[in-house]
Amino acid sequence: MSGTDVNKILEDVAEKKLSVDDAVLMLKKEPFIDMDYAKIDTHRHLRQGYAEVVFGEGKTAEQIVEICKKMKEAGQERILITRISEEKVSVLRESFELHYNKTANAVLIGTTPTPTGVGKIVIATGGTSDINVAEEAAFTAEALGSEVTRLYDVGVAGLHRLLHNMDDIMTATVIIAIAGMEGALASVIAGMADCPVIAVPTSIGYGASFDGLSALLSMLNSCAGGVSVVNIDNGFGAAYQANMINHIGV
């Protein structure tokens, strides 16, 4: 149940189109749908402003289809699915019209909303190898209603590439800095920007990068102020936080 649904119930009571008892009954409905293997949080939009997101990894295609059907029945207009394989997407297409971003391994059922944030989210990557994580972040942020500017392959190995995009960096509401190897990009950007920077370490790098642990520790130890860090390869988590920042006061 969304905030809009609750408002409609209260308006109907005020206009005597709905009895108080019927309204109470509607509001007392379980805030989740129990499917045995999944319990869908139908009140998340009401509590947090954004509906539940489906994590596709580890679920069968059939489970994802049934979960999405229940979400649609409960009134959820848009459904974001992350970490979903192309094989599962092909099954999903049989039941839904959707937008699939293969690079992000993500799907949006429903239309991409018009951006409503106070500004834009800039997503920067150290290298081309980080783009799959960046696209998960970009696709998520756009699905949640934020404008996104992509700056790819602007890492510290060629700092002039980053400096060439100073206008975007200085006008961002929030920046997501995504890098593997030594993870230096977040510190460099945070030293130039006047907005929050969300650092995403990636599992890109040679042996001593330890599948992203080196970048994670570097970002956690950033000497630049205003840097927060999410987990390794967690583009979704970074985008969700960035979108919340971009909608403060909206």
N, C-alpha and C positions, 0 to 999 in steps of 0.2 A: 504494500500500500504506500503510495507516494504522498507527499505533502499536499499535492493538488487534490488527491482523493479525499483526504481528511477535511480540507477546506470545503469541498463540495458537500460532504456529509453535514458539516456544521451549518453551511448556508441553507441546505434543505430543511434542517431542523428549525432554523430561524424563520424560514418562510412557510413553516408548517406543512411542507411537502413530505416530511418524514417524522415519525414519532420519536420521542426520546428513547423509548425502549428499543425500537428498531435500530436506532443509531448506536446505542450501547452495544447491541448484539454484533453489529458490523465491526465496531472497533475492538471487540473482545476476541475476534478471530485470531487464531494462532499466528504469531509473527513469522512463521516459517512453514514451508511445505515439506512434510516428511515423506521422502521417496525411498526409505530404507537405506540405500547406498549413498544418498545425498539429502541434506536438509537445507532447502533454499531459503535464504534470508530475504523475505519479501518486504520487510520494514527497513532495510538498510538505507534506501533512498530517503525515507522519512527521518532517520536518525542522523545520517551523515551527508545527505545532499546528493549522493551518487549511488546508483544501484549496484548490486553484487556483480562481480566479474568472475567469469569461469576460467579456471586454470586447466588447460586441456591436457597437459602432460600427465600420464598415468591413468587417464580415463579412456574407456573405449569410445568409439565413434557413436555407438548406439546410446551409451549413457549420456553423452553430450547432447545428442539430439533430444532425448527425453527431458533432460534438464532445461534445455532452451524452450521446449514446448510448454513446460510448466511455468516458466518465467513469462512467456508471452501471454499465457492464460491469466496470469496474475496482474497483467497490465504493464509489464516492462516493455517499453517501446524499442530501446536499444540494448543489445547484449554484446559485450566485449568478451572475446575469448582469446587468451594468450597461450603461448607455447603449444600450438596445435600443428600437427603434421599435415602435409599435403594430402595424404591418403584419407585422413579423417575429414578434411575439408570437402573432399569429393562426395563423401556420404552426407555431409551436412547440406550440400547444395540441393539434394533431392527433396529437402523439406523447407528450406529457407532461401530468400534472396539475401545475398551477403556480399560484403567487400572483403577480399582476401589480400593481405600484404605478405607475400611469400618471404621476403627478406626478414620481416619482423616475426614470422610464424604466428601471425595474429589475424583474427577475423572480427568484423563488426557486422552484426545482424541489425538492419535498420539503416537509416541515413546518418551521415556525419553531421553533427549539429553546427550551426553558425557560431563562430567564436564569440564568447561573452565575457572573456576576462578583461582585466584592467589594462593589459598590455600584451606582450608576446613572450614566449619561451624560446630561448635560443639553445639549440642542441649542437654541441661541438664535439668532434672526435679527434683523437690523436692521429689515427690512421684509417685507411680504407677497411682494414680487418676488423675494426670496431663497429662497422656500420650496421650489422645485424642487431646489436644491442641498441644502437641509436635509433633504428627504425622501430623497434619495440617501444621505445620511449616516445618517439614522435607520433606513432599511430595511436598510442594510448592517450597522449595529451590532446590530440585532435578529436578523438572519440569522446573525451570528457568535456570538450568545449573551449579549448585554448588555441590561439594562433601560434604556429610554430615556424621558426626559421632554422634551416639546417646549414651548418658549417662543417663539412666533412673533410678529413685529411688536413688538419691545420695544427699538427703536433709540433712539439718543441724542437724536433730535428731540423725544422725549417721555420723558424719563428716569424719570418716575414710573411708567411701565409696567414698566420693568425692576425698580425698587425694590419694586414690589408682589410680586415673585417671589423675594424674598431668601431665603426658607426653602429653596427648590429650589437656588438658587445656593450657599448655604452648606453644603448636605448632599450636594453632588455629589462623585463620585470624580474626574471629569474633565468639562470643559465644552468644547463646540465652539461657537465664536462665529463666525457667518456674516454678512457684511455687504459691501455694495458702497459706492458713493459715496466717502466719505473713509475708510471702514473703521474708525471710532473705537470701535465696540462692543467689540472684543476688549480694548482697553486699559482701558476702563471696567470690564468684568467682571473682568479680571485684577487690578484694583486693589481688588476687594471679595472675591474668592474665595480660599480656602486650598488650592486644588487646581490641577493643570496646566490651562492653557487652550490649545486648539488653534484657531488663527485660520484662517478660510477666506475669502479675498477673492472677491467675485463680480463678474461682468462687467456689473453693473447700475449705471447712472449716465449722466449727460450727457457731452458730448464730451470734456471735460477729465479725465474718469475713465479715458480710454484703455482701455475694455473691461476694467477691473479692475486695471490697472497701478497706478493711484493708490492704491486700497485695499491692494494687495499691498505697496507701498512703505511706506505708513503702518503696516501691521501689522508689517513687518520692523523698523521704527524705533520700535516701542512702548517707552514709558518704564516700563511696568509689568513686573515680573518674572514669570517662569513662563509666558511666551507663546512657543509655537512656531507656525510658519506653513507651510501647505501651498500648493500651486499654485492658481491662479485656477479657481474652480468645482469644485475637487476634493473633493466631499463624501465620495466613497469613501475616498480616502487619509486624510482626517481621522478617519473612523469606524474604519478599520482600526487606526490608531495609538491612538485612544481605547479601543478594545476591548482592545488589548494591555495598556494601562495598567490597565484595569478588571479584568484577569485575573491581574495580578502576585500571586503567592502562592497562587493557586487550584489 
